[in-house]
């Protein structure tokens, strides 16, 4: 059995009150995702501009690629 972990960072900034449900701020904008397979591959998922520089958020296409990878 392979174990995979991932960490997803959002670029939205907000402050939650005690016991406040963060779902009221959804949908969230994903800035970057990192994934790692135990004793295997590590990947970072982010979007780039035309010159190859990182941009402020994951495009829908890049997010879809990450979901396909998880599948």
Secondary structure, 3 states (H helix, E strand, C coil): CCCEEEEEEECCCCCCCCCCCHHHHCCCCEEEEEEEECCCCEEEECCECCCCCECCCCCHHHHHHHHHHHC
